[in-house]
Amino acid sequence: MDRTHRNRETPGPGQESVWDYPRPPRVEPTSEHVVLRFNGRVIADTRDSVRVLETSHPPTYYLPRTAFAPGVLVPVNGHSVCEYKGLASYLSVVVGDVHADAVAWYYPAPLAGFEALAGRVAVYPGRLDECTVDGETVRAQPGDFYGGWITDRIVGPFKGAPGTLGW
């Protein structure tokens, strides 16, 4: 992978470039305050997340399943495979009569090196009402496949938008 992307943004003080993230990805704990809202309700609130960092992608946050309000996560059919993390299973978020289908995923048996993901759930931030990190509203990674979380702390360009598949 070309880690010197021609349109690479230069990080300012306190910022990270996705082009400095490794491949294969790295998992790191964070004590940032993460809050998820859906259908007018806080569905998760934690300071115990891990971030998965991978070249060209904004971080994906994985929250402990116990951080979610009881009953909001509902299993759905479907799986995908990550060459690094293993087999992912999907969840919908349900609050009242409102559903966000297959908005979350988890790794029931993460592969070696990604054991920290066990018991944790990630979400597509653009499919919920709001996701915040330390009070800042997250912007979703472009495209409909990746689940990266963009904040002012992260600079790109980011994989996921049209024309970026070959990065």
C-alpha positions in Angstrom: 0.0 0.0 0.0 1.2 3.5 -0.9 1.5 5.3 2.4 2.3 8.5 0.7 -1.0 9.1 -1.0 -0.7 12.0 -3.4 -3.6 13.9 -1.8 -2.5 13.1 1.8 -3.5 15.8 4.2 -0.9 17.0 6.7 -1.9 16.5 10.3 -2.0 19.5 12.5 -1.3 19.5 16.2 -3.3 16.8 18.0 -4.4 15.2 14.7 -3.7 11.8 13.1 -3.3 10.8 9.5 -5.0 7.6 8.4 -2.0 7.2 6.1 0.1 6.6 9.3 -2.1 3.8 10.4 -0.7 0.2 9.8 -1.8 -2.6 7.6 -2.6 -5.1 8.9 -4.7 -3.1 11.3 -3.9 -2.3 15.0 -6.3 -2.4 17.9 -5.8 0.1 20.7 -7.8 0.9 23.8 -9.2 4.4 24.3 -10.8 6.1 27.2 -12.6 8.7 25.0 -16.2 9.2 25.9 -18.4 7.5 23.2 -22.1 8.0 23.1 -24.6 6.5 20.6 -28.1 7.9 20.0 -31.0 6.4 18.1 -34.7 7.3 17.9 -34.2 10.0 20.5 -32.5 7.7 23.0 -29.0 7.1 24.3 -28.4 3.5 23.4 -24.7 3.2 24.5 -22.4 5.3 26.6 -18.9 4.3 27.5 -15.3 5.3 28.2 -14.1 1.7 27.5 -13.8 1.4 23.7 -11.1 0.1 21.4 -10.2 1.6 18.1 -9.2 -0.4 15.0 -6.7 1.6 13.0 -5.9 0.6 9.4 -4.2 2.5 6.6 -6.5 4.8 4.6 -9.5 4.2 7.0 -10.8 6.4 9.8 -10.8 4.5 13.1 -13.7 2.1 13.8 -14.8 2.1 17.4 -15.8 -1.1 19.2 -17.8 -0.7 22.3 -18.4 -3.3 25.0 -21.7 -5.1 24.5 -22.5 -4.2 28.1 -22.4 -0.5 27.2 -25.6 -0.9 25.1 -29.0 -0.5 26.7 -30.7 -3.8 27.3 -32.7 -5.1 24.3 -31.5 -2.6 21.7 -29.2 -5.1 19.9 -31.0 -7.7 17.9 -29.2 -10.5 15.9 -29.9 -10.6 12.1 -28.9 -13.0 9.4 -25.7 -12.4 7.5 -22.0 -12.6 7.9 -18.9 -11.1 6.3 -15.2 -12.1 6.6 -12.3 -9.9 7.3 -8.9 -11.4 6.5 -7.5 -10.1 9.8 -10.4 -10.1 12.3 -12.3 -13.2 11.1 -16.0 -13.9 10.7 -18.4 -11.0 11.5 -22.0 -11.3 12.6 -24.5 -8.5 12.3 -27.0 -6.8 14.6 -29.9 -4.4 14.1 -30.6 -1.6 16.6 -34.2 -1.4 17.8 -35.7 1.3 19.9 -39.5 1.2 20.2 -40.9 0.5 16.8 -37.9 2.0 14.9 -35.2 -0.4 13.5 -31.8 0.3 12.0 -31.2 -3.0 10.2 -27.7 -4.5 10.2 -26.2 -1.3 11.6 -23.8 -3.1 13.9 -21.4 -6.0 13.8 -19.2 -8.1 16.1 -16.7 -10.9 15.9 -17.9 -13.9 17.9 -14.4 -15.5 17.7 -11.8 -12.9 16.6 -8.6 -14.1 15.0 -5.2 -14.0 16.7 -4.1 -10.4 17.3 -7.7 -9.2 17.5 -8.8 -10.9 20.7 -9.5 -7.4 22.2 -12.6 -7.3 19.9 -14.3 -10.2 21.8 -17.5 -9.0 23.5 -17.4 -5.7 21.6 -19.7 -4.2 19.0 -19.1 -1.7 16.2 -21.7 0.4 14.4 -21.9 2.3 11.2 -22.1 5.9 12.6 -24.0 7.3 9.6 -26.9 4.9 10.2 -27.7 6.0 13.8 -29.1 9.4 14.8 -25.8 10.5 16.3 -22.5 9.1 17.5 -20.1 11.3 19.5 -16.5 11.0 20.7 -15.7 13.3 23.6 -18.7 15.4 22.7 -17.9 15.8 19.0 -20.4 14.5 16.5 -18.8 11.8 14.3 -19.0 12.0 10.5 -19.3 8.6 8.7 -16.6 7.3 6.5 -17.7 7.7 2.8 -19.3 4.8 1.0 -21.6 2.1 2.4 -19.2 -0.7 3.3 -16.7 0.7 5.8 -17.6 1.8 9.3 -15.0 4.4 10.1 -15.6 7.3 12.4 -14.3 10.7 11.3 -13.7 13.5 13.8 -11.6 16.7 13.6 -8.7 14.7 15.0 -8.5 12.5 11.9 -7.2 13.6 8.4 -7.3 11.7 5.1 -8.2 11.3 2.4 -10.3 8.4 3.3 -11.0 5.1 1.5 -14.7 4.5 0.7 -15.7 7.2 -1.7 -16.1 6.5 -5.4 -12.8 6.0 -7.1 -11.0 4.8 -3.9 -11.5 1.1 -4.2 -8.0 0.5 -5.5 -6.2 2.2 -2.7 
